[in-house]
Amino acid sequence: MPVIEALDLMGLYWKRDTDFVPLKDKSTLRLYVSIDGGVVELLATGLRWYDSRVEKGGGGAIDLVMHLYRLDFVSAVKLLMGASSQAMPTTHNMARSTALIRSLSN
């Protein structure tokens, strides 16, 4: 699951840094994610993510949830399963996610 989809699934507010210019992979985005009263800065390329402030990265939704919420593997999977069973995507969210996923693949 791409990083953006995972953030949307978790219902987290995030914003793309439109001024960011990637050095290596053109599809890399810098995202600011609001969580627990703070902001996490992520570099995201498809499924991969890197938290530049704590210099830690990973791949996939489970790793991301483990990192953001400081959970173990089982708890992260349960949280994702609960979020996916309750997720009711709106037309706006689906259109936004689809557009962002397309921009990641270009």
Buried (B, 14 or more C-beta within 10 A) or exposed (E): BBBBBBBBBBEBEBEBEEEEEEEEEEEBBBBEBEBEEEEBBBBBBBBBBBBEEEEEBBBBBBBBBBBBEEBEEEEBBEBBEEBEEEEEEEEEEEEBBEEBEEEBEE
